[in-house]
Amino acid sequence: MKFTVDVDCTPDEARTFLGLPDVKPMQEEMMAIMRDKVVENMKLMEPDKAMAMWAPMMNKGMANIHEFFSAVMTGAANGMNTGTSKKNK
């Protein structure tokens, strides 16, 4: 024997009928926490604050570029000096 039952109820009514816990308060609390975190992180993306965070990294990067080009120029100058001395010999 086979029979079908259609139940017309809301999700809250089905949860109650099946004895499942009501998680709505926990979901609302988690959403409030997530909203607060998003707002807090959006404040960090304001241009003046973002530049204050990025400035040390950019300064370090510029120092590394300066060191790189100094090494390249020193190497090129040394190569030119050794190259001319070989020609003269």
PyMOL commands that set and color helices and strands:
alter all, ss='L'
color gray80, all
select helices_A, chain A and resi 11-18+24-44+47-88
alter helices_A, ss='H'
color red, helices_A
deselect
rebuild
show_as cartoon
